[in-house]
């Protein structure tokens, strides 16, 4: 049928009106629908700068499998912690949102807070995380405060610092910083530790020394660490170089080119469980040590679109459920791992239980109970400590 011009105009007008009405109804229906997530599944990009995926990747994948209506794909990427803030800052300046979730230790957490890169989650988004603070055990609860509301803690480790050594080469391990320095001078190039800005054991050693040495103010690296900086400069003379990460340290320790390093509970257990470091290697605590606790966090860069935020909130809550938390015992990498209350080794996968039974240290239970615990430095102080170490200690020897 061929319509005349006048009929065609009238038909088009009516069609436009009908379509407009239908669009309005559809819009009202969408608004009225109680959906807190995107209509279509979203793709999530996760960047890990803490090695956390070793503990959590299976749980993230389980969330995707259980929620295909929310998540179409998850991309996992690993990156060095010191490089991430600059990358995110450039991305945000360009108006892009390529990274949806970051898994970080206290290093990039602190740098991102300083540079205003992270979205403030608590208390601003408390409704999306009902009762989250009450889920944490006492130690992890204090570590959650370290995030200043910019992250949600996902794993926890009372870290160190501890001395790890080859008992075939070290028959009388150091128990004080003075003994450590004396051993290092007597065995040049045999002690090594990684750059603190990109190493959990490195920064734990850095932040733990002021307590062991009795510095004026262990919370103030600029004005209160005179003994610590003097000690590190002396120690610098007998250390060959500072690797850019802990994995390189453990490789050299395992291969026998180094006999001693500074470590934490997880980096003691896991490399031995994986065969990277001989199982018979031992650890020694400083006589008057204070545990500097550690944690990993889930943080969201500013600029992530709302349709992804709604999914991310659900995912982050899922990661704090006991079943997913039990998976974080893993192979002892971040020992013990779980941050929430009531998750014991008995609830972990059988493989994790076997690893901890075989490679865990019986002495850890007493050390953890007997020695005091502190949280790491504040974001501002930690960044200042890293910068001072880079400038005054590691600048000539880091790789």
Secondary structure, 3 states (H helix, E strand, C coil): CCCCHHHHHHHHHHHHHHHHHHHHHHHHHHHHCCCCCCCCCEEEEEEECCCCHHHHHHHHHHHHHHCCCCEEEEEEEECCHHHHHHHHHHHHHCCCCCCCEEEECHHHHHHHHHCCCECCCCCCCHHHCCCHHHHECHHHHHHHHHCCCCCEEEEEEEEECEEEECCCCCCCCCCCHHHHHHHHHHCCCCEECCCHHHCHHHHHHHHHHHHHHCCCCCCCCCCCCHHHHHHHHHHHCCCCCECCCHHHHHHHHHHCCCCEEEECHHHHHHHHHHCCCCCCCEEEECCCCCEEEEEEEEECECCCCHHHHHHHHHHHHHHCCHHHHHHHHCCCCCCCECCECCCCHHHCCHHHHHHHHHHCCHHHHHHHHHCCEECCCCHHHHHHHHHHHHHHHHCCCEC
